[in-house]
Amino acid sequence: MRTLVIVMSLAGAMGLAATPARTAERATFLLGQYATEKQCAKLRKIEAGGDESVSTAPELLDADGIHGWEGGCRFTKIFEHEPGRMWLALMICTEGPSVTPATYVFVKEQDQDAFEVRGSDDLGDPGLYTRCDAKKGN
C-alpha cells in the first residue's frame, strides 16, 4: 500500500495523475476543409440539393482527419518534418468494424491553399487536396 501511495505521489508531481489520455491531435496547418477535385464536385452536388448516399458522399479532409460515408481517419500524432511545408501524420482509420493504423504525408503546395497527400498504402501519385469549404464555392 505504501508503494502505491509513493508511486501515485510521484505521478502527481510529474503531472501524470488524473490527466485524461490524449487520443487525437488536430492538424492546425489545415485551415478549413480540403478535397480532391472529384470529391469537391461531389460536395457541390450535395450542396445544390442532390442526394447523399454511399456513392455520392465526398471524402473530405480537415484538421480532425479524413471523413467519408463509411469511415475515415483521425489524427493521432502529427510531426512537422519541414516547417510550414511538410508534415507526417499517424492516424487511426475505421471502415465499418475495421480499425487500422495509417501514416500520411502532407506537403503544402507553394503559393496555393493545397496539399499533396500520400498514405502509406498509396502506390500511385499523391492526391492533390485543395480548399473546398462547404457552401463557399472554392
N, C-alpha and C positions, 0 to 999 in steps of 0.2 A: 504494500500500500504506500509506504514511504517513497519507493522508487517511482510509482505512478505520479505522486504529487510533485516530485522533483522534475520529472520529465514534462509534466503539464506546465510547471512554472517556467522552465526553460523555453518551452514552445511559446508561451505567452510573451515572454521577454523578447523573443525573436520575431514576434508578430505573426506567429503561425496559428495560434489558437483562435477559435471562433471566427475564422476567416473563411467565407464560402469558397469552394473551389471554382476557379475561373474555367469556364467551358468554352468560351468563344472570345474572339477578338474582332474588332471592326477594322476594315481596310480604309483608313482615313484618307488614303490617296484617291479613292473612288468617290468623286463628288457628284452624286446623282445616280442615275440608272443607265446601264450600258447594255448593248445587244449587238449581235451581228446584223448585217443589212437585212437578211431574211427574217430574223426574229423581230426586228424593229417593224418590218412590214406587217407581221402578224399582229403586233401590238396595235398598230394604226387601224387595222381592220376591226379589231375588238372595240377600240375606242369609237369607231364610227357606227357601232351598233351590231356588229357581227357576233355570231355565236362563239362562245368559248367552250372548247372541248379538248380532249387529249390531243387531237390532231391540229387544232388551231391555236392553242395556247402557246405563247412565246416562252423562251428560256431567257431570263434576264439576270444581269449581274449588278449587284450594288455592294455597299460597304459591309453588309452582313453575309453575302455569299452569292451563290448561283441558285436561282429559283425556277422551277418548272412545274408542270401539271402533276407529274408522277413522282417528283422528288427534287433533290438538289444537293448542294454542298454548302456547309457553313465553315467560315474561317475559324481555325483553332489557334494558329500561331502564324505571325507574319514577320518576315525578316526583310529589311531593306538592304538589298545587295549593292545597288548603286544609288546613292542619294538622289531622290527625286526622279529616278528613271526606271529602276528595275527592282522588283520585289519577288520573293519566294514565299509561297503560302502553303501551309499544311492545312488540309481541310478534312472534314468528315462528311461523307456523301451518303445519302439514303435514296433508295428507289424501292418503293413498296416496303417489304420487311427486311430488305438487304441493307446493311450498313458497312461501308468500306472506307479506308483512308485513301487520300489522294494528295498529290503535290501539284501545284500550279506555279507557273512563272508569268508575271505580268510585266510587260515592257511598254513604257509610255512612249507614244509616237511624238516626235519632236514637232512643236508648233501646232498640235492637234489635241482635241479632247477625245483621244482614242488610245486603246491599248491592244498590243498583240498579246494573246493569251494562249498558253500551251500547257496542257495537262500532261502528267507523267505517262499516260496511256496513249497520247496523240502521236500518230505515226506520220501524218501529213504536215502540211503547212500550219502555222499557228492561226487561230481565228482572230479576226480584227473586230474588236468591240468598240463601237463609237457611242457617244452620248445619245440616249434615246429615252428621255424623260417622258412620262405619261402626259398626254394632252398638251404637249408643248411643240409638237411638230418638228423636233430636231433629232 
